[in-house]
Amino acid sequence: MDRQQILDLYDWQLGVCFRHPGKGAVSTAIVKTIRPRGEEGRDVRACAECVIAIEDMRRETAARRESEDLTSDSDDSRH
Ligand SMILES: [Zn+2]
């Protein structure tokens, strides 16, 4: 998936990025909803840059998990 395809998965609205509050209102997407006890759910919004960074991190974690599985599979076949 390229950057644009990833960004197309999200709904974009004007808001403040949780990592770049100094930027002010920019085009942001909801990446998470926090629900503190006794309070209403609060949306965590991220700008395009941060959405890409979060997606990259997710895919890296998934890829690492996958390669670990492959390694353990080849270990099994050797026995
Ligand atoms: Zn940001």
PDB file of the backbone (N, CA, C, O) and the ligand in Angstrom, with CONECT records:
HET     ZN  A 101       1
ATOM      1  N   MET A   1       0.847  -1.212   0.000  1.00  0.00           N
ATOM      2  CA  MET A   1       0.000   0.000   0.000  1.00  0.00           C
ATOM      3  C   MET A   1       0.868   1.243   0.000  1.00  0.00           C
ATOM      4  O   MET A   1       1.830   1.338   0.762  1.00  0.00           O
ATOM      5  N   ASP A   2       0.533   2.182  -0.845  1.00  0.00           N
ATOM      6  CA  ASP A   2       1.293   3.422  -0.783  1.00  0.00           C
ATOM      7  C   ASP A   2       0.611   4.405   0.160  1.00  0.00           C
ATOM      8  O   ASP A   2      -0.491   4.180   0.661  1.00  0.00           O
ATOM      9  N   ARG A   3       1.315   5.491   0.371  1.00  0.00           N
ATOM     10  CA  ARG A   3       0.897   6.500   1.331  1.00  0.00           C
ATOM     11  C   ARG A   3      -0.552   6.971   1.108  1.00  0.00           C
ATOM     12  O   ARG A   3      -1.335   7.087   2.051  1.00  0.00           O
ATOM     13  N   GLN A   4      -0.883   7.237  -0.160  1.00  0.00           N
ATOM     14  CA  GLN A   4      -2.219   7.753  -0.456  1.00  0.00           C
ATOM     15  C   GLN A   4      -3.300   6.725  -0.138  1.00  0.00           C
ATOM     16  O   GLN A   4      -4.370   7.078   0.358  1.00  0.00           O
ATOM     17  N   GLN A   5      -3.019   5.446  -0.426  1.00  0.00           N
ATOM     18  CA  GLN A   5      -3.995   4.395  -0.141  1.00  0.00           C
ATOM     19  C   GLN A   5      -4.253   4.289   1.357  1.00  0.00           C
ATOM     20  O   GLN A   5      -5.383   4.070   1.794  1.00  0.00           O
ATOM     21  N   ILE A   6      -3.190   4.448   2.131  1.00  0.00           N
ATOM     22  CA  ILE A   6      -3.334   4.405   3.589  1.00  0.00           C
ATOM     23  C   ILE A   6      -4.190   5.581   4.056  1.00  0.00           C
ATOM     24  O   ILE A   6      -5.103   5.420   4.865  1.00  0.00           O
ATOM     25  N   LEU A   7      -3.874   6.767   3.527  1.00  0.00           N
ATOM     26  CA  LEU A   7      -4.605   7.966   3.941  1.00  0.00           C
ATOM     27  C   LEU A   7      -6.079   7.880   3.543  1.00  0.00           C
ATOM     28  O   LEU A   7      -6.944   8.426   4.228  1.00  0.00           O
ATOM     29  N   ASP A   8      -6.361   7.193   2.432  1.00  0.00           N
ATOM     30  CA  ASP A   8      -7.740   7.062   1.967  1.00  0.00           C
ATOM     31  C   ASP A   8      -8.593   6.204   2.906  1.00  0.00           C
ATOM     32  O   ASP A   8      -9.821   6.242   2.839  1.00  0.00           O
ATOM     33  N   LEU A   9      -7.944   5.437   3.778  1.00  0.00           N
ATOM     34  CA  LEU A   9      -8.686   4.581   4.713  1.00  0.00           C
ATOM     35  C   LEU A   9      -9.318   5.388   5.841  1.00  0.00           C
ATOM     36  O   LEU A   9     -10.197   4.901   6.552  1.00  0.00           O
ATOM     37  N   TYR A  10      -8.865   6.611   5.995  1.00  0.00           N
ATOM     38  CA  TYR A  10      -9.315   7.423   7.123  1.00  0.00           C
ATOM     39  C   TYR A  10     -10.272   8.538   6.681  1.00  0.00           C
ATOM     40  O   TYR A  10     -10.281   8.961   5.525  1.00  0.00           O
ATOM     41  N   ASP A  11     -11.067   8.989   7.638  1.00  0.00           N
ATOM     42  CA  ASP A  11     -11.923  10.159   7.412  1.00  0.00           C
ATOM     43  C   ASP A  11     -11.189  11.388   7.913  1.00  0.00           C
ATOM     44  O   ASP A  11     -10.766  11.448   9.068  1.00  0.00           O
ATOM     45  N   TRP A  12     -11.047  12.351   7.047  1.00  0.00           N
ATOM     46  CA  TRP A  12     -10.252  13.532   7.399  1.00  0.00           C
ATOM     47  C   TRP A  12     -11.124  14.719   7.758  1.00  0.00           C
ATOM     48  O   TRP A  12     -12.080  15.056   7.060  1.00  0.00           O
ATOM     49  N   GLN A  13     -10.757  15.345   8.879  1.00  0.00           N
ATOM     50  CA  GLN A  13     -11.469  16.530   9.349  1.00  0.00           C
ATOM     51  C   GLN A  13     -10.465  17.474   9.975  1.00  0.00           C
ATOM     52  O   GLN A  13      -9.387  17.067  10.410  1.00  0.00           O
ATOM     53  N   LEU A  14     -10.835  18.727  10.011  1.00  0.00           N
ATOM     54  CA  LEU A  14      -9.973  19.719  10.633  1.00  0.00           C
ATOM     55  C   LEU A  14      -9.905  19.457  12.144  1.00  0.00           C
ATOM     56  O   LEU A  14     -10.935  19.304  12.801  1.00  0.00           O
ATOM     57  N   GLY A  15      -8.693  19.407  12.678  1.00  0.00           N
ATOM     58  CA  GLY A  15      -8.515  19.159  14.102  1.00  0.00           C
ATOM     59  C   GLY A  15      -7.070  19.376  14.492  1.00  0.00           C
ATOM     60  O   GLY A  15      -6.247  19.812  13.687  1.00  0.00           O
ATOM     61  N   VAL A  16      -6.774  19.058  15.758  1.00  0.00           N
ATOM     62  CA  VAL A  16      -5.413  19.253  16.259  1.00  0.00           C
ATOM     63  C   VAL A  16      -4.739  17.898  16.405  1.00  0.00           C
ATOM     64  O   VAL A  16      -5.275  16.995  17.048  1.00  0.00           O
ATOM     65  N   CYS A  17      -3.569  17.760  15.809  1.00  0.00           N
ATOM     66  CA  CYS A  17      -2.817  16.509  15.883  1.00  0.00           C
ATOM     67  C   CYS A  17      -2.285  16.312  17.305  1.00  0.00           C
ATOM     68  O   CYS A  17      -1.782  17.250  17.923  1.00  0.00           O
ATOM     69  N   PHE A  18      -2.403  15.064  17.823  1.00  0.00           N
ATOM     70  CA  PHE A  18      -1.961  14.819  19.210  1.00  0.00           C
ATOM     71  C   PHE A  18      -0.454  14.953  19.363  1.00  0.00           C
ATOM     72  O   PHE A  18       0.032  15.181  20.470  1.00  0.00           O
ATOM     73  N   ARG A  19       0.290  14.817  18.282  1.00  0.00           N
ATOM     74  CA  ARG A  19       1.742  14.954  18.367  1.00  0.00           C
ATOM     75  C   ARG A  19       2.223  16.333  17.946  1.00  0.00           C
ATOM     76  O   ARG A  19       3.349  16.722  18.256  1.00  0.00           O
ATOM     77  N   HIS A  20       1.391  17.060  17.254  1.00  0.00           N
ATOM     78  CA  HIS A  20       1.773  18.380  16.781  1.00  0.00           C
ATOM     79  C   HIS A  20       0.727  19.427  17.157  1.00  0.00           C
ATOM     80  O   HIS A  20       0.171  20.092  16.283  1.00  0.00           O
ATOM     81  N   PRO A  21       0.457  19.576  18.458  1.00  0.00           N
ATOM     82  CA  PRO A  21      -0.572  20.564  18.846  1.00  0.00           C
ATOM     83  C   PRO A  21      -0.179  21.982  18.426  1.00  0.00           C
ATOM     84  O   PRO A  21      -1.045  22.836  18.235  1.00  0.00           O
ATOM     85  N   GLY A  22       1.102  22.228  18.285  1.00  0.00           N
ATOM     86  CA  GLY A  22       1.590  23.557  17.908  1.00  0.00           C
ATOM     87  C   GLY A  22       1.197  23.962  16.497  1.00  0.00           C
ATOM     88  O   GLY A  22       1.180  25.146  16.161  1.00  0.00           O
ATOM     89  N   LYS A  23       0.879  22.964  15.669  1.00  0.00           N
ATOM     90  CA  LYS A  23       0.483  23.257  14.292  1.00  0.00           C
ATOM     91  C   LYS A  23      -0.901  23.883  14.219  1.00  0.00           C
ATOM     92  O   LYS A  23      -1.260  24.511  13.222  1.00  0.00           O
ATOM     93  N   GLY A  24      -1.691  23.703  15.308  1.00  0.00           N
ATOM     94  CA  GLY A  24      -3.054  24.211  15.272  1.00  0.00           C
ATOM     95  C   GLY A  24      -3.952  23.274  14.501  1.00  0.00           C
ATOM     96  O   GLY A  24      -3.663  22.082  14.393  1.00  0.00           O
ATOM     97  N   ALA A  25      -5.049  23.802  13.958  1.00  0.00           N
ATOM     98  CA  ALA A  25      -6.018  22.975  13.240  1.00  0.00           C
ATOM     99  C   ALA A  25      -5.482  22.612  11.859  1.00  0.00           C
ATOM    100  O   ALA A  25      -5.239  23.478  11.018  1.00  0.00           O
ATOM    101  N   VAL A  26      -5.305  21.311  11.649  1.00  0.00           N
ATOM    102  CA  VAL A  26      -4.868  20.806  10.350  1.00  0.00           C
ATOM    103  C   VAL A  26      -5.809  19.667   9.957  1.00  0.00           C
ATOM    104  O   VAL A  26      -6.710  19.317  10.720  1.00  0.00           O
ATOM    105  N   SER A  27      -5.608  19.101   8.794  1.00  0.00           N
ATOM    106  CA  SER A  27      -6.397  17.962   8.361  1.00  0.00           C
ATOM    107  C   SER A  27      -5.963  16.743   9.185  1.00  0.00           C
ATOM    108  O   SER A  27      -4.808  16.321   9.120  1.00  0.00           O
ATOM    109  N   THR A  28      -6.897  16.185   9.956  1.00  0.00           N
ATOM    110  CA  THR A  28      -6.551  15.081  10.853  1.00  0.00           C
ATOM    111  C   THR A  28      -7.554  13.943  10.734  1.00  0.00           C
ATOM    112  O   THR A  28      -8.677  14.132  10.266  1.00  0.00           O
ATOM    113  N   ALA A  29      -7.134  12.767  11.162  1.00  0.00           N
ATOM    114  CA  ALA A  29      -8.001  11.603  11.209  1.00  0.00           C
ATOM    115  C   ALA A  29      -7.986  11.042  12.624  1.00  0.00           C
ATOM    116  O   ALA A  29      -7.000  11.186  13.346  1.00  0.00           O
ATOM    117  N   ILE A  30      -9.089  10.399  13.020  1.00  0.00           N
ATOM    118  CA  ILE A  30      -9.146   9.794  14.353  1.00  0.00           C
ATOM    119  C   ILE A  30      -8.365   8.488  14.313  1.00  0.00           C
ATOM    120  O   ILE A  30      -8.677   7.598  13.522  1.00  0.00           O
ATOM    121  N   VAL A  31      -7.353   8.372  15.162  1.00  0.00           N
ATOM    122  CA  VAL A  31      -6.563   7.148  15.200  1.00  0.00           C
ATOM    123  C   VAL A  31      -6.907   6.302  16.423  1.00  0.00           C
ATOM    124  O   VAL A  31      -6.563   5.122  16.484  1.00  0.00           O
ATOM    125  N   LYS A  32      -7.583   6.906  17.393  1.00  0.00           N
ATOM    126  CA  LYS A  32      -7.896   6.184  18.611  1.00  0.00           C
ATOM    127  C   LYS A  32      -8.956   6.968  19.383  1.00  0.00           C
ATOM    128  O   LYS A  32      -9.044   8.191  19.269  1.00  0.00           O
ATOM    129  N   THR A  33      -9.754   6.252  20.167  1.00  0.00           N
ATOM    130  CA  THR A  33     -10.687   6.935  21.060  1.00  0.00           C
ATOM    131  C   THR A  33     -10.385   6.483  22.475  1.00  0.00           C
ATOM    132  O   THR A  33     -10.449   5.295  22.788  1.00  0.00           O
ATOM    133  N   ILE A  34     -10.058   7.442  23.326  1.00  0.00           N
ATOM    134  CA  ILE A  34      -9.777   7.131  24.727  1.00  0.00           C
ATOM    135  C   ILE A  34     -11.075   7.291  25.509  1.00  0.00           C
ATOM    136  O   ILE A  34     -11.817   8.251  25.304  1.00  0.00           O
ATOM    137  N   ARG A  35     -11.342   6.351  26.402  1.00  0.00           N
ATOM    138  CA  ARG A  35     -12.536   6.464  27.228  1.00  0.00           C
ATOM    139  C   ARG A  35     -12.148   6.457  28.701  1.00  0.00           C
ATOM    140  O   ARG A  35     -12.171   5.415  29.355  1.00  0.00           O
ATOM    141  N   PRO A  36     -11.792   7.633  29.214  1.00  0.00           N
ATOM    142  CA  PRO A  36     -11.455   7.696  30.648  1.00  0.00           C
ATOM    143  C   PRO A  36     -12.692   7.371  31.470  1.00  0.00           C
ATOM    144  O   PRO A  36     -13.810   7.722  31.093  1.00  0.00           O
ATOM    145  N   ARG A  37     -12.483   6.696  32.599  1.00  0.00           N
ATOM    146  CA  ARG A  37     -13.620   6.295  33.414  1.00  0.00           C
ATOM    147  C   ARG A  37     -14.418   7.519  33.860  1.00  0.00           C
ATOM    148  O   ARG A  37     -13.848   8.517  34.299  1.00  0.00           O
ATOM    149  N   GLY A  38     -15.717   7.432  33.744  1.00  0.00           N
ATOM    150  CA  GLY A  38     -16.588   8.510  34.197  1.00  0.00           C
ATOM    151  C   GLY A  38     -16.600   9.712  33.267  1.00  0.00           C
ATOM    152  O   GLY A  38     -17.219  10.733  33.566  1.00  0.00           O
ATOM    153  N   GLU A  39     -15.912   9.584  32.138  1.00  0.00           N
ATOM    154  CA  GLU A  39     -15.904  10.711  31.205  1.00  0.00           C
ATOM    155  C   GLU A  39     -16.357  10.242  29.837  1.00  0.00           C
ATOM    156  O   GLU A  39     -16.414   9.045  29.557  1.00  0.00           O
ATOM    157  N   GLU A  40     -16.671  11.191  29.006  1.00  0.00           N
ATOM    158  CA  GLU A  40     -17.059  10.857  27.644  1.00  0.00           C
ATOM    159  C   GLU A  40     -15.831  10.472  26.831  1.00  0.00           C
ATOM    160  O   GLU A  40     -14.721  10.903  27.145  1.00  0.00           O
ATOM    161  N   GLY A  41     -16.013   9.677  25.804  1.00  0.00           N
ATOM    162  CA  GLY A  41     -14.901   9.280  24.951  1.00  0.00           C
ATOM    163  C   GLY A  41     -14.241  10.484  24.317  1.00  0.00           C
ATOM    164  O   GLY A  41     -14.904  11.426  23.885  1.00  0.00           O
ATOM    165  N   ARG A  42     -12.925  10.432  24.271  1.00  0.00           N
ATOM    166  CA  ARG A  42     -12.185  11.537  23.675  1.00  0.00           C
ATOM    167  C   ARG A  42     -11.445  11.016  22.452  1.00  0.00           C
ATOM    168  O   ARG A  42     -10.749  10.004  22.536  1.00  0.00           O
ATOM    169  N   ASP A  43     -11.585  11.689  21.325  1.00  0.00           N
ATOM    170  CA  ASP A  43     -10.915  11.247  20.112  1.00  0.00           C
ATOM    171  C   ASP A  43      -9.460  11.705  20.084  1.00  0.00           C
ATOM    172  O   ASP A  43      -9.145  12.846  20.421  1.00  0.00           O
ATOM    173  N   VAL A  44      -8.593  10.804  19.681  1.00  0.00           N
ATOM    174  CA  VAL A  44      -7.200  11.170  19.456  1.00  0.00           C
ATOM    175  C   VAL A  44      -7.037  11.362  17.953  1.00  0.00           C
ATOM    176  O   VAL A  44      -7.250  10.432  17.176  1.00  0.00           O
ATOM    177  N   ARG A  45      -6.662  12.560  17.552  1.00  0.00           N
ATOM    178  CA  ARG A  45      -6.537  12.863  16.125  1.00  0.00           C
ATOM    179  C   ARG A  45      -5.071  12.991  15.738  1.00  0.00           C
ATOM    180  O   ARG A  45      -4.246  13.458  16.523  1.00  0.00           O
ATOM    181  N   ALA A  46      -4.762  12.570  14.516  1.00  0.00           N
ATOM    182  CA  ALA A  46      -3.390  12.665  14.028  1.00  0.00           C
ATOM    183  C   ALA A  46      -3.378  13.244  12.632  1.00  0.00           C
ATOM    184  O   ALA A  46      -4.293  13.010  11.843  1.00  0.00           O
ATOM    185  N   CYS A  47      -2.326  14.008  12.326  1.00  0.00           N
ATOM    186  CA  CYS A  47      -2.184  14.565  10.988  1.00  0.00           C
ATOM    187  C   CYS A  47      -1.685  13.468  10.042  1.00  0.00           C
ATOM    188  O   CYS A  47      -1.327  12.378  10.490  1.00  0.00           O
ATOM    189  N   ALA A  48      -1.663  13.746   8.768  1.00  0.00           N
ATOM    190  CA  ALA A  48      -1.279  12.741   7.759  1.00  0.00           C
ATOM    191  C   ALA A  48       0.086  12.138   8.072  1.00  0.00           C
ATOM    192  O   ALA A  48       0.273  10.926   7.971  1.00  0.00           O
ATOM    193  N   GLU A  49       1.027  12.976   8.448  1.00  0.00           N
ATOM    194  CA  GLU A  49       2.383  12.541   8.758  1.00  0.00           C
ATOM    195  C   GLU A  49       2.367  11.495   9.869  1.00  0.00           C
ATOM    196  O   GLU A  49       3.050  10.474   9.783  1.00  0.00           O
ATOM    197  N   CYS A  50       1.582  11.756  10.913  1.00  0.00           N
ATOM    198  CA  CYS A  50       1.548  10.859  12.058  1.00  0.00           C
ATOM    199  C   CYS A  50       0.747   9.596  11.750  1.00  0.00           C
ATOM    200  O   CYS A  50       1.080   8.519  12.245  1.00  0.00           O
ATOM    201  N   VAL A  51      -0.298   9.717  10.943  1.00  0.00           N
ATOM    202  CA  VAL A  51      -1.067   8.531  10.546  1.00  0.00           C
ATOM    203  C   VAL A  51      -0.139   7.572   9.801  1.00  0.00           C
ATOM    204  O   VAL A  51      -0.167   6.365  10.045  1.00  0.00           O
ATOM    205  N   ILE A  52       0.679   8.103   8.899  1.00  0.00           N
ATOM    206  CA  ILE A  52       1.635   7.274   8.150  1.00  0.00           C
ATOM    207  C   ILE A  52       2.639   6.639   9.116  1.00  0.00           C
ATOM    208  O   ILE A  52       2.964   5.459   8.993  1.00  0.00           O
ATOM    209  N   ALA A  53       3.123   7.425  10.071  1.00  0.00           N
ATOM    210  CA  ALA A  53       4.097   6.909  11.034  1.00  0.00           C
ATOM    211  C   ALA A  53       3.489   5.775  11.857  1.00  0.00           C
ATOM    212  O   ALA A  53       4.148   4.769  12.120  1.00  0.00           O
ATOM    213  N   ILE A  54       2.233   5.944  12.260  1.00  0.00           N
ATOM    214  CA  ILE A  54       1.544   4.927  13.059  1.00  0.00           C
ATOM    215  C   ILE A  54       1.334   3.667  12.216  1.00  0.00           C
ATOM    216  O   ILE A  54       1.553   2.554  12.695  1.00  0.00           O
ATOM    217  N   GLU A  55       0.912   3.841  10.969  1.00  0.00           N
ATOM    218  CA  GLU A  55       0.695   2.690  10.087  1.00  0.00           C
ATOM    219  C   GLU A  55       2.011   1.950   9.830  1.00  0.00           C
ATOM    220  O   GLU A  55       2.041   0.719   9.808  1.00  0.00           O
ATOM    221  N   ASP A  56       3.095   2.704   9.637  1.00  0.00           N
ATOM    222  CA  ASP A  56       4.403   2.086   9.418  1.00  0.00           C
ATOM    223  C   ASP A  56       4.798   1.240  10.625  1.00  0.00           C
ATOM    224  O   ASP A  56       5.298   0.125  10.481  1.00  0.00           O
ATOM    225  N   MET A  57       4.566   1.785  11.809  1.00  0.00           N
ATOM    226  CA  MET A  57       4.912   1.084  13.037  1.00  0.00           C
ATOM    227  C   MET A  57       4.101  -0.208  13.150  1.00  0.00           C
ATOM    228  O   MET A  57       4.628  -1.258  13.518  1.00  0.00           O
ATOM    229  N   ARG A  58       2.810  -0.109  12.826  1.00  0.00           N
ATOM    230  CA  ARG A  58       1.938  -1.274  12.887  1.00  0.00           C
ATOM    231  C   ARG A  58       2.418  -2.362  11.941  1.00  0.00           C
ATOM    232  O   ARG A  58       2.479  -3.539  12.298  1.00  0.00           O
ATOM    233  N   ARG A  59       2.760  -1.938  10.711  1.00  0.00           N
ATOM    234  CA  ARG A  59       3.173  -2.923   9.713  1.00  0.00           C
ATOM    235  C   ARG A  59       4.504  -3.538  10.076  1.00  0.00           C
ATOM    236  O   ARG A  59       4.731  -4.721   9.824  1.00  0.00           O
ATOM    237  N   GLU A  60       5.396  -2.743  10.668  1.00  0.00           N
ATOM    238  CA  GLU A  60       6.695  -3.242  11.090  1.00  0.00           C
ATOM    239  C   GLU A  60       6.524  -4.307  12.168  1.00  0.00           C
ATOM    240  O   GLU A  60       7.170  -5.355  12.136  1.00  0.00           O
ATOM    241  N   THR A  61       5.644  -4.019  13.119  1.00  0.00           N
ATOM    242  CA  THR A  61       5.367  -4.967  14.198  1.00  0.00           C
ATOM    243  C   THR A  61       4.782  -6.250  13.632  1.00  0.00           C
ATOM    244  O   THR A  61       5.168  -7.344  14.044  1.00  0.00           O
ATOM    245  N   ALA A  62       3.853  -6.125  12.692  1.00  0.00           N
ATOM    246  CA  ALA A  62       3.218  -7.295  12.086  1.00  0.00           C
ATOM    247  C   ALA A  62       4.244  -8.101  11.301  1.00  0.00           C
ATOM    248  O   ALA A  62       4.249  -9.330  11.363  1.00  0.00           O
ATOM    249  N   ALA A  63       5.121  -7.406  10.556  1.00  0.00           N
ATOM    250  CA  ALA A  63       6.133  -8.086   9.747  1.00  0.00           C
ATOM    251  C   ALA A  63       7.115  -8.822  10.643  1.00  0.00           C
ATOM    252  O   ALA A  63       7.537  -9.934  10.325  1.00  0.00           O
ATOM    253  N   ARG A  64       7.479  -8.205  11.763  1.00  0.00           N
ATOM    254  CA  ARG A  64       8.422  -8.822  12.688  1.00  0.00           C
ATOM    255  C   ARG A  64       7.804 -10.090  13.265  1.00  0.00           C
ATOM    256  O   ARG A  64       8.467 -11.121  13.385  1.00  0.00           O
ATOM    257  N   ARG A  65       6.520  -9.999  13.623  1.00  0.00           N
ATOM    258  CA  ARG A  65       5.839 -11.153  14.185  1.00  0.00           C
ATOM    259  C   ARG A  65       5.795 -12.292  13.160  1.00  0.00           C
ATOM    260  O   ARG A  65       5.968 -13.464  13.495  1.00  0.00           O
ATOM    261  N   GLU A  66       5.556 -11.906  11.899  1.00  0.00           N
ATOM    262  CA  GLU A  66       5.467 -12.889  10.832  1.00  0.00           C
ATOM    263  C   GLU A  66       6.810 -13.589  10.620  1.00  0.00           C
ATOM    264  O   GLU A  66       6.861 -14.810  10.471  1.00  0.00           O
ATOM    265  N   SER A  67       7.896 -12.809  10.608  1.00  0.00           N
ATOM    266  CA  SER A  67       9.211 -13.409  10.356  1.00  0.00           C
ATOM    267  C   SER A  67       9.619 -14.285  11.535  1.00  0.00           C
ATOM    268  O   SER A  67      10.330 -15.274  11.355  1.00  0.00           O
ATOM    269  N   GLU A  68       9.178 -13.934  12.735  1.00  0.00           N
ATOM    270  CA  GLU A  68       9.463 -14.790  13.889  1.00  0.00           C
ATOM    271  C   GLU A  68       8.746 -16.120  13.740  1.00  0.00           C
ATOM    272  O   GLU A  68       9.286 -17.174  14.075  1.00  0.00           O
ATOM    273  N   ASP A  69       7.510 -16.055  13.227  1.00  0.00           N
ATOM    274  CA  ASP A  69       6.750 -17.288  12.997  1.00  0.00           C
ATOM    275  C   ASP A  69       7.464 -18.165  11.973  1.00  0.00           C
ATOM    276  O   ASP A  69       7.559 -19.381  12.139  1.00  0.00           O
ATOM    277  N   LEU A  70       7.967 -17.528  10.906  1.00  0.00           N
ATOM    278  CA  LEU A  70       8.654 -18.274   9.850  1.00  0.00           C
ATOM    279  C   LEU A  70       9.906 -18.950  10.410  1.00  0.00           C
ATOM    280  O   LEU A  70      10.218 -20.094  10.080  1.00  0.00           O
ATOM    281  N   THR A  71      10.614 -18.207  11.267  1.00  0.00           N
ATOM    282  CA  THR A  71      11.831 -18.751  11.855  1.00  0.00           C
ATOM    283  C   THR A  71      11.518 -19.979  12.696  1.00  0.00           C
ATOM    284  O   THR A  71      12.219 -20.989  12.628  1.00  0.00           O
ATOM    285  N   SER A  72      10.466 -19.880  13.485  1.00  0.00           N
ATOM    286  CA  SER A  72      10.132 -21.009  14.350  1.00  0.00           C
ATOM    287  C   SER A  72       9.635 -22.194  13.513  1.00  0.00           C
ATOM    288  O   SER A  72       9.828 -23.350  13.890  1.00  0.00           O
ATOM    289  N   ASP A  73       8.983 -21.893  12.356  1.00  0.00           N
ATOM    290  CA  ASP A  73       8.535 -22.971  11.471  1.00  0.00           C
ATOM    291  C   ASP A  73       9.726 -23.755  10.920  1.00  0.00           C
ATOM    292  O   ASP A  73       9.727 -24.986  10.903  1.00  0.00           O
ATOM    293  N   SER A  74      10.763 -22.992  10.460  1.00  0.00           N
ATOM    294  CA  SER A  74      11.913 -23.669   9.860  1.00  0.00           C
ATOM    295  C   SER A  74      12.661 -24.452  10.942  1.00  0.00           C
ATOM    296  O   SER A  74      13.257 -25.494  10.669  1.00  0.00           O
ATOM    297  N   ASP A  75      12.621 -23.937  12.165  1.00  0.00           N
ATOM    298  CA  ASP A  75      13.238 -24.693  13.271  1.00  0.00           C
ATOM    299  C   ASP A  75      12.542 -26.031  13.440  1.00  0.00           C
ATOM    300  O   ASP A  75      13.186 -27.058  13.650  1.00  0.00           O
ATOM    301  N   ASP A  76      11.235 -26.007  13.347  1.00  0.00           N
ATOM    302  CA  ASP A  76      10.459 -27.241  13.531  1.00  0.00           C
ATOM    303  C   ASP A  76      10.788 -28.258  12.445  1.00  0.00           C
ATOM    304  O   ASP A  76      10.916 -29.451  12.720  1.00  0.00           O
ATOM    305  N   SER A  77      10.926 -27.769  11.185  1.00  0.00           N
ATOM    306  CA  SER A  77      11.129 -28.694  10.071  1.00  0.00           C
ATOM    307  C   SER A  77      12.523 -29.343  10.146  1.00  0.00           C
ATOM    308  O   SER A  77      12.756 -30.405   9.569  1.00  0.00           O
ATOM    309  N   ARG A  78      13.433 -28.689  10.860  1.00  0.00           N
ATOM    310  CA  ARG A  78      14.774 -29.231  10.949  1.00  0.00           C
ATOM    311  C   ARG A  78      14.824 -30.441  11.893  1.00  0.00           C
ATOM    312  O   ARG A  78      15.688 -31.308  11.763  1.00  0.00           O
ATOM    313  N   HIS A  79      13.883 -30.483  12.839  1.00  0.00           N
ATOM    314  CA  HIS A  79      13.896 -31.576  13.817  1.00  0.00           C
ATOM    315  C   HIS A  79      13.250 -32.846  13.267  1.00  0.00           C
ATOM    316  O   HIS A  79      13.182 -33.857  13.967  1.00  0.00           O
TER     317      HIS A  79
HETATM  318 ZN    ZN A 101       1.112  15.088  13.548  1.00  0.00          ZN2+
END
